Amino acid sequence: MTSPVDRPEPAPARAVDPGTASDPGTGSQAAPARGPGRQLCYLYRLRPGTEAEYERRHAEVWPELLDLLDEAGVYDYTIYRHELLLICVLRTRWGFDHASRVTGDAEVQARWTASLAHLFAEIADADGEPLWAYPVFHHPGRPA
């Protein structure tokens, strides 16, 4: 067992530089760096009363859609839900733009999206961009 004197100092908690471009109008960081391996987060909002169907559908994701995500290089993909808010967190092997091109051109993605469209109240901003969330804080923890 180590005493407090023997333990390394924890990494300080700090604001992160997410590698994003600042929005000159607000100073916010509207679009995250979308390169390979970068963690991305975007939001969706469900229509009231659709929560159970959304969860049921994601318990039964089509195998061909999972194959498409693998082909597109999407990994470490998790969707969280708080009431009507969906928080989608993922990484990509070759960048988000590449993954978007691969999935956007795929028939299975079009069918999946169409089959869920009635569940969503909001999925993009006025420009059609995902509702990006950007990191404000990161604590890397102690090294092993």
N, C-alpha and C positions, 0 to 999 in steps of 0.2 A: 504494500500500500504506500502511496506517495503522500507526502505532506504538502500543504499549500506552497511551501518553499520549493519543492522539487518539481512542481507542475509548470509546464510552459505557460507563458502568458496567452490567453485566448486572443484570437484574431479580433481586432476591434470591429464593432458593427459600424457600417458606414453607408452613405448614399452610394449608389452605383452609377457608373457611366455606362448605360446600356448600349452605347454606340448608335444612338439614334440621331436623326436630324431634328433640330428644334423647329417648332412652328414659329415663324417670325411674328405672327400676330399675337400669340398668347404666351410664347416662351415654353409651351408644353412640348413634350416629345411625342409627336403624333404617330409616327411610324417607326417601329423598332428595326434594328439591324436584322436582316432576314437571311444572313449567310449560313453556310453549313455549320451544324452543331449548335447554333444559337438557340436558346430557349425562347419560344414565342408564346404569347398569351393573347387571346382575343375573346370577345364576349358575344353571346347571343341572348335574346330575351324570348321566352316562351309566351304563348297566349295563355291566359288563365284557363285552368281546367285541362290542360294537355300534359301535365307533368307525368302522370302514370303511363300514358301512351309513349311519351318520349323515352322513359326509362325502360319500358318493355321492349321497344324497338332496338334500343342499344344493348339489351341483353341478348339480342338475336341478330347482331350485325352480320350481313351476308358475307360468306367466305370470299366471294369474288371481290368484294369491296376491300376486305382486309388485304387480299393479294395486291390490289391496286395501290393501297397505301404503302405496302412494302416496295413495290415497283417504283413509286414516286420518291422513295427515300424518307418517308415519314416514320419516325420512331419516338419512343418515350411519350406517347400521346395519351393524355388523360383528360376527361371531361368531368368537371365538378358541377354540382347544382346546388344553389341556394334559392329556394322558392322558385321564382320564374327566371332567375338569372343563371345562365350557363357560363362557366369559365373553362375555356379550352386551352390546354397547355401542351406544347409539343416541341419536338426538335426535328430537323431535316438533315439528311446526309449531304445533299447537294444544293441547299438553299431553298427558301420558301417559293421563290419565283419558279424554279424548276418543278417543284412539287405541284404548284398550282397549274402549270402548263400540262403536266402529265394527267392530273386528275380532271382538269377542265376539259380535256379532249376525250375523256373516256365515257362511253355509253353507260357503264354501270354507275358512275358518279352522277350522271344526269338522272338516271332512274331513281337512285337513292334520294337525291335532293328533292326531286318532284314528289316522292312518296312522303316526305317529311314537311314539305312547304307549308301545309295547313297548320302546323304546330307552332310556327315562329311568328312573333310580333315584330322582331327587329333582328337583322343579321348583318347589316352594313350601314355605313354612313351615306350621306347624300351623293358622294362620288363613287359609291360601290365598293369602297375599301372596307376590309374587315374592321370591326370595332376593336381596335388594338388597345391593349392595356400594356403599359410599359413599367419596368421595374423602378421602384423608388428606393428600396432598401434590400440589402442582401447581407446575410451573415454566413460566411463560408464555414464556420465551425472550426474546431481544432483539427490540425493534421493528425493522421493516425499515428 
